[in-house]
């Protein structure tokens, strides 16, 4: 498997996205393009460059521990597909 | 062949901040479902979560208390998975750059000191709480986004009992540091247990089996008491254990398989793009270090060393911090800290417990909720702490007998009156006047021919009956040691 090959079916499953065979082919090609670009970046000599977790040179962006008003209960549940007793109802969770 | 267990624990602890981890919703237990939620903790599109500085501070403080290194660089990552209680479809956590690492916890176990290494204590967020109905589940997101610290141990634990003691030691440390309320009933501490077995003497690790989401320490102990022999049995019969996840059923007392490695998650961790990395400055860390407190074990050892207390008393003061804090300044001024400790533990604490029990009953009858009970604490006592010191000194100086001291204590607890005043008012001063006691002894001997004969026949214990008689005659005021000496002298004459 070349570095630019990707198991689209598996990745789609992990993201819970349903793809038709046609879409799988399209996505496969697009993702290969992106990975090809990464391969190109890998050619760059980064000796002595600290790895970073973020492109913006900024650290320690924090907020003080202060309580602010929450959403009104009705607003919080407004987009719930179903609700009961103030809870978001979901298909039964079985494990 | 003999087998041994290898156990590592992942302990999740809710931090007691005022607000949640990434938003200003209240971090408070017990509100009506979905009333402490906002677009951030509901995972609505377009929001910008910002880490709570206090939660980070409490995590770093925990790192210091657990003897960890504090890396100068840390970050948050997304752990991707789908589950209805995780509104964003990922959990924000610290994956490869945690805020603390490489520490240890030391605790007493089986008469010695044990040490369990800590891999890391990192910061993440709690998920919502699910309720299960016949055909649906319901989710309350009040808990979603509550700051959660995960403390991962190295596999240094070798038995169910050791796991139990480790967890208790950890909880004590977290309570001392004030980082979590550790209320087990409210699910503030939960635990995942990793356990494998191997032949004694080998260094490899067997197939790791994880028992998920335990919410009590005794549950962890019981689960391990079941799981370790189960695994050994499988291996001894020539079976093969495979890496898997099991569930503990507290009712039946067994573990059962949930999933095997074939169905293991693929979390696709990646750095959280919406959050800047953490690079604590020296100055900020120095402020956190000021919050470091004496560890529970160190406190216990110090109480034993400095006040010559028995281990059991020091343990009491370790577990009841308020009581220990009441005792310590007095102990520093006391000629006999051990006697003082007896009064604080056996009398003061007992009396306070009795008062609190009565208050609970009275207030429950008035319909007051358990959370709103107003109970007397050490800060509300009617007498000043120094009065206890005075009382102990009165006993030490033999001014009052220990029986009379009990009366004085009861009175000063009830009224706040000074011990010396009570002694005077109630005439409780011990009589050490030889002449007076001689008279009482004569009376006792005259009135008790039986014990006198017994004593003369060689039954030394019969002296106690006579001594008791003297004490009764003196209304508890006679110096009992002196009475004993005088009786002995008279009977032997």
Interface residues (C-beta under 8 A of the other chain):
Chain A: X14 X16 X52 X53 X54 X56 X58 X59 X60 X61 X62 X63 X64 X65 X66 X67 X68 X69 X70 X71 X73 X76 X77 X82 X84 X85 X86 X87 X88 X89 X90 X91 X92 X93 X95
Chain B: X17 X18 X19 X23 X24 X25 X26 X32 X33 X34 X35 X36 X37 X38 X39 X42 X50 X51 X52 X53 X54 X55 X56 X75 X80 X82 X83 X84 X85 X97 X130 X131 X132 X133 X135 X136 X137 X138 X139 X140 X141 X247 X258 X266 X268 X271 X273 X275 X276 X277 X278 X279 X280 X281 X284
